[in-house]
Amino acid sequence: MKGKLAQIPETLDDCILLWQMGYIVVIHDGKVEKVLKEKGEEKWTH
């Protein structure tokens, strides 16, 4: 399973760690919806 995360982030610290590793964590209504890998110039800055 190359490229798959072992588990969904559960805490804010997990989300920050993923962000530092180049991932985007999409949270909706208090639950994690998606974890996306940033690619090149398509980085989110907000």
VENJO-V709083 format. One record per backbone hydrogen bond with DSSP energy under -0.5 kcal/mol. CO is the residue of the C=O (numbers start at 1). NH is the residue of the N-H. If there is no record, write none. Layout:
CO,NH
CO,NH
This chain:
1,4
11,15
12,16
13,17
14,18
15,19
16,20
17,21
18,23
19,22
22,38
24,26
24,36
25,27
26,33
26,34
28,31
31,28
34,26
36,24
39,42
40,43
